Amino acid sequence: MIPASLTLTGCKKGQEGADNKQTMSAPAAPFSVTTLGGERFSLEGAKGKPVVVNFWASWCGPCQMEAPAVENTYKAFKAQGVEFIGVAIQDSPEGVARFVSKHSLTFPIGMDSDGAIMQAYNIAGVPMTYVIGKDGLVKYIHSGVITEEELTAQIKNAL
């Protein structure tokens, strides 16, 4: 059994953060990132589709717990045109590769090597998930471990 305190917290380098959920409607900060597959993902290029941006790090225990839920939700919505991008922060290429392999992640993953995306999205800890609507507006922010049910509900609200 997973302790409840772990399911409700996130990671900061060296400390835990609190769970936080927020709905809003503000423009998402534009960004682009090269995925591990060598393709370029840009938020601008995804306009007109809902986008899930999941910030994580391989050294983060709650991120390990959350990964299967994000992967399952990606598989459930990819045929409906929902874009997913995982953004690894404060991590090494080796750590990211191990994490992706361990969790059999198939959605696009990029690394925020210089911290610019992390800064644009005010990421203080991970995991953190943003749901962005077809109009490019942030519809939902979740800090901490997100469940498959919560992510599904928020994506449906953005469709």
N, C-alpha and C positions, 0 to 999 in steps of 0.2 A: 504494500500500500504506500502511496506517495503522501508524505506529510503535507497537510493543508498549507502550512506556512511557505513551503517551497513552491506551491502552485500559484501563489499570489505575489511572488516577489520577482524582481529582475536583478540583473547584474550590472554593477559598475566595476571598473577595474579595482578590485580589492574590497568592494562592499556591495550590499544588496540595496535595491530600490523598492519602493512601494508600488502596489498595483494601482492603476489609474485608468479610467475609461472616460472618453470625452467625445461628444458629438459636436460637430461644427460645420461650417460652410465657408471656408477661406481658400484662396488659391494655393495649390500645392507648389512648392518651390521646384523649379525646373532642374533636372539633372540628367546626366547620361553616364553610363558605365559600360565597360567592356565585360561581357560575361565570361565565365570559365570556358565556354564553348567558342570563344573568340568573336562572338557577335556583339554588335553595339545595341544597347537598350537605351532609349531616351524617353523620358516622360512625355515630351512633346509629340513624339512619334506614336504614342499610345493614346493620344487624345481621341475621344469618341468611344473609348472602351473603359470600363471600370478597371482600376489597377489596385493590386494589393502590394504594398511595399513592406517587407518584413526585414527589420534590422536585427542582427544576431552576431554572435561570436562563438568560435569553437570552444573557448575556455569557459563559457557560461553554462552552468548546470541547468538552469531553467530553459535555456535555448535548446539543450539536448532533449528535455522533456516535451517541448513544444513542437519540435521538428516534424514528427509524424502527423500531427493535426494539420499543419500548414500543407504538407505534401498531399494528404488525403483530400483537403479542400481544393487544392490546385487541380487534382485529377477530376474532381467532381464538377469544376466550373470551366476548365480549359476549352471544352467544346462550345461553351456559351460565349466565348470571346473575352473572358475575363483575363487580363494580363497579371502575371505574378512576377515579382523580382525580389530576390533575396539579396540583401546588402550586408556583407560581412564587414564589421568595423574593428579597428584596433587588433588586427589578426595577421597571421602569416599565411603565405600561399600554401604551405604544408599543412597547417592546422585546418584551413578551409577545405582543402582536398580531402583530408581524413574525415572531417565532419560530413561532407557531402556523400562520400562513399559509405560511411557507417550508417547513415540514415536513408540511403538510396534516394536522394533528392533528385527530381527530374525537372523542377521548374528552374528558370534561369537564375543564376547566382553571379553577382559581381562583387568586387572588393573596393571598398572606399579607402584606397591606399593613402590619400593625403588628408582625409578627414573632412573634406569639403561638403560631402553629402550629409554626414553626421552633423556638421555645424549648421547647415541650411535647415535641417529638420529638428534642431535643438535636442539631439539625442544625448541624454544624460546617463542612460543605462539601457541594457538589453535584456530580454527581447522587447521590441517595440514594433507595433504593426499599425500601418496607416491604410485606410481604405479611401481611395480617391475615385470620385464619380466620373462619368463620361464627359462631364463639363470641365474637368480639371480641378474641381474643388475638393478639398479634403472633407470627407463626410464623417470619418470616424478615426479616432486614435485610441490604441490600447497599449498601455505600458504594463509589462509583465507577461506571463504565460497566457496566451489566448487559446481557448478551446475551439475544437472543430465546429461545435454548435454556435458559439458566439461569432466566429468568423463567417460561417454560412449565413447567419441572420443579417450581418452587416453587409455582406456582398449582395444579398437579395434586396436590401434597402437601396443599394446603389445602382441596381439594374434598371 
